[in-house]
């Protein structure tokens, strides 16, 4: 079964979408079957792979949620989009913005996304969820459905603002809804090693959170090409294959996913022996 990873932070502009898109593209480049679920009404992950017009696809994440609440099947052939980089996508658009009111009255509202994922999990090696910048029902659904969560934090003033609330929500989900949820680590994004401010914020993050949560050694540098790539509907692996951010995400992918696969395989083989 596929491993489900949520990319989370209730703040906007901290690199969630860039991380979701880049990890998905890199895993696909390494011959893994990947589904990227866009859980943000802004639909930036959907647009990042070229689907900028919601008229290009008949179904979206809103339809997924409605189908689960009404206990109806959804046509995944119509729902799931296919990018030219090998990443499958469950798209989102502005229609998802009003879904919280529907979720509020739904039975077992925290498990709606999980119930859908359970129907397709066997088809993928990895399912990456790009969460919306809030702490409402949608990110709680993402955390309930996930095996792991990666927290993205911007190396800028006030970048860690609200982290306590986020960690409290993650712990609440772990205690009450998903005991297997693991915080994979904190990923520091938009760093600029040329500035003392960026260095200080990175040090502060390690000091304040490093004793309790893994902080990835590899940070993601601020990069103009990365911002440009989303505008042309390509991941940075296609738009800027030799760029600094591309190399950073490649290294992160190897550390988090590919090395983890080797470790699981070694552990499994030891049990067989």
JOKACOR-V358747 format. One record per pair of residues at least 12 apart in sequence whose C-alpha atoms are under 7 Angstrom apart, sorted by the first residue. I is the first residue (numbers start at 1). GAP is how many residues later the second one is. If there is no record, write none. Layout:
I/GAP ; I/GAP
This chain:
1/120 ; 1/121 ; 1/124 ; 2/119 ; 2/120 ; 2/122 ; 2/123 ; 2/124 ; 2/125 ; 3/122 ; 3/123 ; 3/124 ; 3/144 ; 4/122 ; 4/123 ; 4/124 ; 4/142 ; 4/143 ; 4/144 ; 5/122 ; 5/123 ; 5/124 ; 5/141 ; 5/142 ; 5/143 ; 5/144 ; 6/122 ; 6/123 ; 6/124 ; 6/125 ; 6/136 ; 6/137 ; 6/140 ; 6/142 ; 6/143 ; 6/144 ; 7/13 ; 7/122 ; 7/123 ; 7/124 ; 7/142 ; 7/143 ; 7/144 ; 8/123 ; 8/141 ; 8/142 ; 8/143 ; 8/144 ; 9/124 ; 9/142 ; 9/143 ; 9/157 ; 10/123 ; 10/124 ; 10/125 ; 10/156 ; 11/122 ; 11/123 ; 12/121 ; 14/138 ; 14/139 ; 14/140 ; 14/175 ; 15/137 ; 15/174 ; 16/114 ; 16/136 ; 17/27 ; 17/28 ; 17/113 ; 20/108 ; 20/110 ; 21/24 ; 21/214 ; 22/213 ; 22/214 ; 22/227 ; 23/226 ; 23/230 ; 24/12 ; 24/63 ; 24/104 ; 25/60 ; 25/62 ; 25/210 ; 25/212 ; 26/224 ; 26/227 ; 28/58 ; 28/59 ; 32/93 ; 33/91 ; 33/92 ; 33/93 ; 34/53 ; 34/54 ; 34/90 ; 34/91 ; 34/92 ; 34/93 ; 35/52 ; 35/53 ; 35/54 ; 35/89 ; 35/91 ; 35/92 ; 35/93 ; 36/51 ; 36/52 ; 36/53 ; 36/54 ; 36/91 ; 36/92 ; 36/93 ; 37/52 ; 37/53 ; 37/54 ; 37/91 ; 37/92 ; 37/93 ; 38/52 ; 38/53 ; 38/54 ; 38/91 ; 38/92 ; 38/93 ; 39/22 ; 39/53 ; 39/90 ; 39/91 ; 39/92 ; 39/93 ; 39/99 ; 40/52 ; 40/90 ; 40/91 ; 40/92 ; 41/51 ; 41/52 ; 41/53 ; 41/54 ; 41/55 ; 41/56 ; 42/51 ; 42/52 ; 43/48 ; 43/49 ; 43/50 ; 46/43 ; 46/45 ; 46/46 ; 47/186 ; 48/182 ; 48/183 ; 48/185 ; 48/186 ; 48/187 ; 49/34 ; 49/184 ; 49/185 ; 49/186 ; 50/183 ; 50/184 ; 54/39 ; 58/20 ; 59/19 ; 59/20 ; 60/19 ; 60/30 ; 60/31 ; 60/32 ; 61/29 ; 61/30 ; 61/31 ; 61/35 ; 62/33 ; 62/34 ; 62/37 ; 65/47 ; 65/48 ; 68/44 ; 68/48 ; 69/37 ; 69/43 ; 100/37 ; 110/27 ; 110/30 ; 110/31 ; 110/34 ; 111/30 ; 111/33 ; 111/34 ; 112/29 ; 113/28 ; 113/29 ; 113/32 ; 114/30 ; 114/31 ; 129/13 ; 143/30 ; 144/29 ; 144/33 ; 144/34 ; 146/35 ; 147/33 ; 147/34 ; 147/35 ; 148/33 ; 148/34 ; 148/35 ; 148/36 ; 149/33 ; 149/34 ; 149/35 ; 150/33 ; 150/34 ; 150/35 ; 150/36 ; 150/37 ; 151/34 ; 151/35 ; 151/36 ; 152/34 ; 152/35 ; 152/36 ; 152/37 ; 153/33 ; 153/34 ; 153/35 ; 153/36 ; 154/34 ; 154/35 ; 154/36 ; 155/33 ; 155/34 ; 155/35 ; 155/36 ; 155/43 ; 155/46 ; 155/47 ; 156/42 ; 156/45 ; 184/30 ; 185/28 ; 185/29 ; 185/30 ; 185/31 ; 186/28 ; 186/29 ; 186/30 ; 187/28 ; 187/29 ; 187/32 ; 188/31 ; 188/32 ; 189/30 ; 189/31 ; 189/32 ; 190/30 ; 190/31 ; 190/32 ; 191/28 ; 191/29 ; 191/30 ; 191/31 ; 192/29 ; 192/30 ; 218/30 ; 218/34 ; 219/29 ; 220/25 ; 220/28 ; 221/23 ; 221/24 ; 223/22 ; 225/15
